[in-house]
Amino acid sequence: MSRAYNFSPGPAALPEAVLRQAQAEMLEYRDAGASIVEISHRGPEFLEVARRTEADLRTLLSIPDDYAVIFTAGGATTVQALLPLNFAAPGQAADYVVTGHWGKTALKQVAPVIDARIAASSEGGGFRDIPSRAKWMLSADAAYVHVTANETIHGVEFRDIPSVGDVPLIADFSSSIASEPLDISRFGAIYAGAQKNLGPVGIAVLIVRRDLLQRAGQPRAPIFDYRAQLEAESMLNTPPSWNWYMLGLTVKWMLDEGGVAEFAAQNARKAALLYAAIDGSGGFYRNEVATDARSRMNVPFFLHDESLNDAFLAQAREAGLISLKGHRVLGGMRASIYNAMPEAGVQALADFMKDFQQRNG
Ligand SMILES: *Cc1c(COP(=O)(O)O)cnc(C)c1O
């Protein structure tokens, strides 16, 4: 079997060039005499990987100097849980704008330790839209405002994240980081689990304005302290070195391919192609998200006749298109089309959808 076009939401497809390089370096990393995953994270080979990865990520995302980059284990969910411990005083509130499943998760993670307020939510409408900024109920004394840039399950994405004044804006970019240019200076912090658009699962990235790391936060173990992590160069304990190395290869690949401006153009074309296939199907397929809030990264869609779902998935697989089953929360289908998905893959999906419709319409 050859490699299929993989529409998995995460862990997601990695660029073939990255997998090939990892394969080539698997048994012996350069002249280390061992694999990168078998040697000390404090040795010269891994320290070079770590520093080069940060430098490349800074170039790729145009990260300003007054922002620190922290690499962490535990995924995006752990970052969510640690936000109030690091950035909110005991008893201080934080405002959450909830536009889908992951915004709810972020809220759930902090509810035990902070007065987490729902500043706005689109749950009443089934998370198909983004509440307009005029309706956000923000509090001036909040520690931060949290938003989810792209909702991976509901397929809802901010086109422009509104300003929130002086309170730091913290955004979960797990499924859209590096998909288009971003002005990081507008944020107090952004974070992302790597397994959507940055590399393999097992590592997350937190990009945080350095002054926020001076906040006292709440009592916490050193391992949960981002200031301590930064001082230890994200190596307070043994870091996920293999994942870090793979993230480094993926970031380098994105730079080699032309950087975020190039991916933004590709991603816009890919999303336009797929939404056109859905909207042009005369109702055979449908996407329920408000047009101006549709995600460029995750495209949930439904067949008009749900009894065709199993046949759709089986035949897609035969056509070399895998991982299209929707999340259990929504059902239906979902195509995740991150940076590593080539335009030819989306074209193949659109062609298959048309063909399937002709045979079953
Ligand atoms: C996948 C995802 C998460 C959870 O990531 P983990 O690494 O599994 O903790 C959080 N937020 C968003 C937007 C995601 O897509």
Ligand as a Chemical Component Dictionary entry (heavy atoms), coordinates in Angstrom:
data_LIG
# 
_chem_comp.id                   LIG 
_chem_comp.type                 NON-POLYMER 
_chem_comp.pdbx_formal_charge   0 
_chem_comp.three_letter_code    LIG 
# 
loop_
_chem_comp_atom.comp_id 
_chem_comp_atom.atom_id 
_chem_comp_atom.alt_atom_id 
_chem_comp_atom.type_symbol 
_chem_comp_atom.charge 
_chem_comp_atom.model_Cartn_x 
_chem_comp_atom.model_Cartn_y 
_chem_comp_atom.model_Cartn_z 
_chem_comp_atom.pdbx_ordinal 
LIG C1 C1 C 0 -6.218 19.170 19.734 1  
LIG C2 C2 C 0 -6.567 20.429 20.419 2  
LIG C3 C3 C 0 -6.411 20.605 21.804 3  
LIG C4 C4 C 0 -5.955 19.493 22.721 4  
LIG O1 O1 O 0 -4.659 19.153 22.463 5  
LIG P1 P1 P 0 -3.890 18.035 23.316 6  
LIG O2 O2 O 0 -2.505 18.147 22.791 7  
LIG O3 O3 O 0 -4.552 16.725 23.025 8  
LIG O4 O4 O 0 -3.997 18.396 24.751 9  
LIG C5 C5 C 0 -6.702 21.835 22.343 10 
LIG N1 N1 N 0 -7.140 22.849 21.581 11 
LIG C6 C6 C 0 -7.332 22.714 20.257 12 
LIG C7 C7 C 0 -7.794 23.876 19.443 13 
LIG C8 C8 C 0 -7.037 21.501 19.630 14 
LIG O5 O5 O 0 -7.211 21.366 18.300 15 
# 
loop_
_chem_comp_bond.comp_id 
_chem_comp_bond.atom_id_1 
_chem_comp_bond.atom_id_2 
_chem_comp_bond.value_order 
_chem_comp_bond.pdbx_ordinal 
LIG C1 C2 SING 1  
LIG C2 C3 SING 2  
LIG C2 C8 DOUB 3  
LIG C3 C4 SING 4  
LIG C3 C5 DOUB 5  
LIG C4 O1 SING 6  
LIG O1 P1 SING 7  
LIG P1 O2 DOUB 8  
LIG P1 O3 SING 9  
LIG P1 O4 SING 10 
LIG C5 N1 SING 11 
LIG N1 C6 DOUB 12 
LIG C6 C7 SING 13 
LIG C6 C8 SING 14 
LIG C8 O5 SING 15 
# 
